[in-house]
């Protein structure tokens, strides 16, 4: 992965699951990584492990649903690591329930994290990406969407809608960023081991998810991390724009 050595990345959702796995893998490839999430203790622990393994990482506690928090995080990252040339939006929440339950609290949280939160992070680092590309470097924006953007699951309507919005956002941003040599990749994982299911407060739906895990055998977070490293490690003139990654039994 010679294209990764010496680069600087921001990874959101880095406290656990896919985000943490991506951060570890990028650090292993010689990328300086800013770990961004809300849970400061977990971030500090991961940063310590990366540093002990010879990598470079900083823990930045931030909430992507807050304009001020993201702005403060960007300022700290710039002070510590300088210009960013790789942004991975891995933060997300999945809160399924029947639409008739009218859970505005869950709808708002998913939209603000999965869509507006991504936009806040993009806004904070767009100048970095375009400047890095203009200077002749490789610049990447990678968004972790979901197969739920295309495949319909009962009671996951709002979650699926947020991921469909993210997939469409990625496609649209390529028309703006591509001419500036900034690559945009949208990755849609299928069933993957993560903490997303732990936030589901509907006992029946949580049970259904557990049954899917048992029947299909989910991907590991490291599988997604491997894919991110591969995508970002391509020569700068190659943009892998849209990738669906599924467990073999789900495919």
Long-range contacts (C-beta under 8 A, 24 or more apart in sequence): 1-29, 1-30, 1-229, 1-230, 1-233, 2-233, 3-138, 3-232, 3-233, 3-234, 3-235, 3-236, 4-29, 4-30, 4-31, 4-229, 4-232, 4-233, 5-29, 5-30, 5-31, 6-30, 6-31, 6-32, 7-31, 7-32, 7-85, 7-86, 7-137, 7-138, 7-232, 8-32, 8-33, 8-34, 8-81, 8-82, 8-83, 8-84, 8-85, 8-86, 9-33, 9-34, 9-84, 9-85, 9-86, 9-87, 9-88, 10-34, 10-36, 10-77, 10-84, 10-86, 10-87, 10-88, 10-121, 10-125, 11-35, 11-36, 11-88, 11-90, 12-36, 12-37, 12-64, 12-88, 12-89, 12-90, 12-91, 12-117, 12-121, 13-37, 13-89, 13-90, 13-91, 13-92, 13-144, 14-43, 14-46, 14-90, 15-39, 15-42, 15-43, 15-46, 16-42, 16-194, 16-195, 17-90, 17-192, 17-193, 17-194, 17-195, 17-196, 17-221, 18-90, 18-144, 18-189, 18-192, 18-194, 18-221, 18-224, 18-225, 19-88, 19-90, 19-91, 20-46, 20-221, 21-220, 21-221, 21-222, 21-224, 21-225, 22-88, 22-90, 22-221, 22-224, 22-225, 22-228, 22-229, 23-50, 23-57, 24-49, 24-50, 24-225, 25-222, 25-225, 25-226, 25-228, 25-229, 26-86, 26-88, 26-225, 26-228, 26-229, 26-232, 27-53, 27-55, 27-56, 27-57, 28-53, 28-55, 29-229, 29-233, 30-55, 31-55, 31-86, 32-56, 32-57, 32-81, 33-57, 33-58, 34-58, 34-60, 34-73, 34-77, 34-80, 34-81, 34-84, 35-59, 35-60, 36-60, 36-62, 36-64, 36-73, 36-77, 36-91, 36-121, 37-61, 37-62, 37-91, 38-62, 38-63, 64-91, 64-113, 64-117, 64-118, 64-120, 64-121, 65-109, 65-112, 65-113, 65-116, 65-117, 65-120, 66-120, 67-120, 70-117, 70-120, 70-121, 70-123, 70-124, 71-124, 73-124, 74-124, 74-125, 78-128, 83-128, 83-131, 83-132, 84-125, 84-128, 84-129, 84-132, 85-128, 85-129, 85-132, 85-133, 85-137, 85-138, 85-139, 85-140, 86-139, 86-140, 86-142, 86-232, 87-121, 87-122, 87-125, 87-128, 87-129, 87-140, 87-141, 87-142, 88-142, 88-144, 88-228, 89-117, 89-118, 89-121, 89-122, 89-141, 89-142, 89-143, 89-144, 89-166, 90-144, 91-117, 91-118, 92-144, 92-146, 92-196, 93-196, 93-199, 94-156, 94-159, 94-196, 94-197, 94-199, 94-200, 95-158, 95-159, 95-199, 95-200, 95-201, 96-153, 96-155, 96-156, 96-159, 96-200, 96-202, 96-205, 97-155, 97-201, 97-202, 97-205, 98-155, 99-155, 99-157, 99-158, 106-158, 107-158, 110-158, 110-159, 110-162, 111-158, 111-162, 114-159, 114-162, 114-163, 114-165, 114-166, 115-162, 115-165, 115-166, 115-169, 118-143, 118-166, 118-169, 119-169, 122-173, 129-177, 129-182, 130-177, 130-180, 130-182, 133-180, 133-181, 133-182, 133-236, 134-180, 134-181, 137-236, 138-183, 138-232, 138-235, 138-236, 139-181, 139-182, 139-183, 139-236, 140-182, 140-183, 140-184, 140-185, 140-231, 140-232, 141-170, 141-173, 141-177, 141-182, 141-183, 141-184, 141-185, 142-184, 142-185, 142-186, 142-187, 142-228, 142-231, 142-232, 143-169, 143-170, 143-184, 143-185, 143-186, 143-187, 144-187, 144-189, 144-224, 145-170, 145-186, 145-187, 145-188, 146-188, 146-189, 147-188, 147-189, 147-190, 147-244, 147-246, 147-250, 149-188, 150-188, 155-202, 155-205, 163-188, 167-242, 170-241, 170-242, 171-241, 171-242, 174-239, 174-241, 178-239, 181-236, 183-236, 183-238, 183-239, 184-239, 184-241, 185-231, 185-239, 185-240, 185-241, 185-242, 185-243, 186-241, 186-242, 186-243, 187-224, 187-227, 187-228, 187-231, 187-243, 187-245, 188-242, 188-243, 188-244, 188-245, 189-219, 189-224, 189-245, 189-246, 190-218, 190-219, 190-244, 190-245, 190-246, 190-247, 190-250, 190-251, 191-216, 191-218, 191-219, 191-246, 191-247, 191-250, 192-218, 192-219, 192-220, 192-221, 192-223, 192-224, 193-218, 193-219, 193-220, 193-221, 194-221, 215-249, 216-247, 216-249, 216-250, 217-247, 217-248, 217-249, 218-247, 219-245, 219-246, 219-247
